[in-house]
Amino acid sequence: MNSDVAARLGRWQRHWQLAAAAAVGLWIWLYIGLGMKWPSADRGAWYLIGDPSVALGCLTALVWRRRYPLAVTLTVAVVSTASSFATGVGLLALASVSTRRRPMEIGAVTLAYLIASHFLVGSHPVESPPGSPTSFYRLVVPPLLAGIAVAAGVAVGARRVEVRTLRARAHRMEREQKARAAQAQAQERNRIAREMHDVLAHRISLIAMQAGVLNHRTNLPAHENRTLVHGIAAGSHQALEELRDVLGVLRAGPPHSELTQPSLHGIPDLVADARTSGLHVALTTTVSGTPPDTIGRTAYRIVQEGLTNATKHAPGAHIHITLERAAGNQLHVTVSNSPALTNNPARTHPPPSGYGLRGLAERVGLAGGKLDHHPTPDNGYILTAQLPWPASTHGTDT
């Protein structure tokens, strides 16, 4: 739609320029014709027929000035000096070639126009004695008009360049804005995916483990059955509550798009919840104080992901969690587990999603830390992270 409008506007401008040049030429032609003395029939016939014919030919030639700019404008500038009706057309030719802002072309066309106007002035039917004001005007007016046409053409050319530059800049800014919007959407999708995984994966893994125990152990005492059933019900309820919180935040949108996140102080409750579900978890911490929100939240998610992976891939294993504020203003988080118990009846577990550690690596990277995970020589697994804990954080140490 915009290209069609621009094309119609360009055609209208070209037609308007030609019409304006013809109007200027017509005014000059009528002014000279009304004020001159007709010396002979031949000169009068030339003025009435030949002069407008030359102007019409020059006006027609200007239609192709954009395809053959130098050849057309040079020809029109020279030929137009033989016709008073073509004065406006010749000036338009000078202005047109000047819009290209090429000094060699402008100089060549202007020089040709001035030379032709000097030698072809006799073709006009108006004659004045030497030394009269009319002769003076013939020497001054052509350079003056040529200078005005060249100045106008250069100004129009500069304006066109400026408009093209602004248009290109606007298009570039539009593309950059779309790229930034796409990047922001991708980042937001990744953030939502991380939050959904962190909220659901841990709870569902514990529920799957407890359900696996109930499915494979039919000889459990009644109180252990009740404990497992209660754990499944409580875990399902908590998973639904946390999912509802996430969906509520997503639907609310800005400025209420921040979810209340757990932090470092929530890790003991996380460990206690895992123990209640039947996991063998030990927690060792030498951390005192409260880290920045981002660091505390990331540490919590690291421990949560470690427990989730141990539950899914090493059922019955002993899990050891270590929190340590090391030298160099860093928080070290380690989650290690022993090999899975091969005779554990709760071996059935949900298939791995493959997004937990990937999302965790993104989260740790955004916090400015480093993440590492690999199997241990005894067929266990270890997950470690180093997170920055700035010493300049005020009011965090106790």
Salt bridges, closest charged atoms under 4 A:
GLU105 OE1 - ARG100 NE 2.80
GLU105 OE2 - ARG102 NH1 3.37
GLU127 OE2 - ARG43 NH1 3.37
GLU162 OE1 - ARG159 NH1 3.42
GLU174 OE2 - LYS178 NZ 3.67
GLU188 OE2 - ARG191 NH2 2.69
GLU195 OE1 - ARG301 NH2 3.66
GLU195 OE2 - ARG363 NH2 3.42
ASP198 OD1 - HIS197 ND1 3.72
ASP198 OD2 - ARG301 NE 3.66
ASP198 OD2 - ARG363 NH2 2.54
GLU241 OE2 - HIS237 NE2 3.76
GLU241 OE2 - ARG244 NH1 2.99
GLU242 OE2 - ARG203 NH2 3.34
ASP273 OD2 - ARG203 NH1 2.42
GLU305 OE1 - HIS197 ND1 3.73
GLU362 OE1 - ARG194 NH1 2.99
ASP372 OD2 - HIS374 NE2 3.63
ASP397 OD1 - ARG325 NH1 2.86
